[in-house]
Each structure stands twice: as C-alpha cells, then as structure tokens.
C-alpha cells in the first residue's frame, strides 16, 4: 500500500499514472470525490470487484455503482436514454447526481443484481476525473468497511481499508456535503429515489417528468 500526496499539482500526473496502472492490473485504488473518499476498481474485472467486496466486507447483492469521466463513455454502458434524460445528465454532470439507467445488455461485467440496470455518476473532482478519463468506467463506492463511518479524509479510508488498496490518492479532506441525488431513469415516469445535494424541483426544470412525483425510496 502506498499513499500518494496529490495536494501538489506538480506530483499529480505521476500519481494518476501510478493509480491507473494499478487499476489496469485489477487492483484497488482509493481516491477523493466531490462527496467522500471512494475505493475504486475496474468495472469489467471480476477479480477486482471481488477484491473490493472483500475489502469492504460487503455481503449485499445490490448492484455496485459506476463512475465515468466523460459523457462520451455513457452510451457504451447504458441504453434507452430519452432526450430529456440525456439533457439532465449533460446539465448536472460532473456533479452530485447519480442516474439509474438500463445497462447495455452486451456488457461483460458482474456488479451484482440482475445486471439489467446500472447506477452511473460523474464526480466533480479533478483528480477523480483525471483517473476516470484514463481508465474508463470504475466501480467506486465509499472507502469504508460495511457499517463504518463515511471517509471524508484519506486517514479515514486508511484506518478502515488498510493494505487492501494498492494506492491511496490523498488530495486533502473532502468538504462535508449531502450525498448525491439518485434519479431512476428506468422508472415510468422517472423518479427521485434519494434526494440529496440536488433538490427534485431543480432537476424537474430540465426533466419535467420528475415534477409532482414523490420521492420513491429504493
């Protein structure tokens, strides 16, 4: 396990290179996002996903969420997006918005659930985006043990995950913030499953189908 200081812009490129190399070798990397520190792995590597579940002591069968670094990546992993839904993602990504979409049926990944849906987000953090733009879609979840405190600092993540990740990218503390808002674009009509940083009424200005629909708990 190595902890890399990414607070200095001069060392950031080398840190990203080390992290992306590890991810391509099916290893785990901890990196900051706009909400928490996350532990990430190659979304298409069953070996890496198994390591992530083991590190977090995760036994849930819920589908793991995926982060992307570019809207160009979206159509490679999801299908059936309506124009208004696409406009919503264009308007609020990168940012604290998670979208549950229909997954491309040809994808060779094993993220839990029945594989028909995938929750996708693009984080508003330059370091996370730099890694994602290099390696493509990553499974990324809070870098804590199941039931543990949400990690807002690299120290928090190290304390809980220890040597399981190959690299920790330390960019300083995350600012305490509400979680991302989760919008289910597979529901008819689309609905908010969790209201977080982005209120429903704000999102409804871009996706009017959300207006008047009560928040539906997942």
C-alpha positions, 0 to 999 in steps of 0.5 A, a space after each residue: 500500500 502506498 499513499 500518494 500526496 496529490 495536494 501538489 499539482 506538480 506530483 499529480 500526473 505521476 500519481 494518476 499514472 501510478 493509480 491507473 496502472 494499478 487499476 489496469 492490473 485489477 487492483 484497488 485504488 482509493 481516491 477523493 470525490 466531490 462527496 467522500 473518499 471512494 475505493 475504486 476498481 475496474 468495472 469489467 474485472 471480476 477479480 477486482 470487484 471481488 477484491 473490493 467486496 472483500 475489502 469492504 466486507 460487503 455481503 449485499 447483492 445490490 448492484 455496485 455503482 459506476 463512475 465515468 469521466 466523460 459523457 462520451 463513455 455513457 452510451 457504451 454502458 447504458 441504453 434507452 436514454 430519452 432526450 430529456 434524460 440525456 439533457 439532465 445528465 449533460 446539465 448536472 454532470 460532473 456533479 452530485 447526481 447519480 442516474 439509474 439507467 438500463 445497462 447495455 445488455 452486451 456488457 461483460 461485467 458482474 456488479 451484482 443484481 440482475 445486471 439489467 440496470 446500472 447506477 452511473 455518476 460523474 464526480 466533480 473532482 479533478 483528480 477523480 476525473 483525471 483517473 476516470 478519463 484514463 481508465 474508463 468506467 470504475 466501480 467506486 463506492 465509499 472507502 469504508 468497511 460495511 457499517 463504518 463511518 463515511 471517509 471524508 479524509 484519506 486517514 479515514 479510508 486508511 484506518 478502515 481499508 488498510 493494505 487492501 488498496 494498492 494506492 491511496 490518492 490523498 488530495 486533502 479532506 473532502 468538504 462535508 456535503 449531502 450525498 448525491 441525488 439518485 434519479 431512476 431513469 428506468 422508472 415510468 415516469 422517472 423518479 427521485 429515489 434519494 434526494 440529496 445535494 440536488 433538490 427534485 424541483 431543480 432537476 424537474 426544470 430540465 426533466 419535467 417528468 420528475 415534477 409532482 412525483 414523490 420521492 420513491 425510496 429504493 
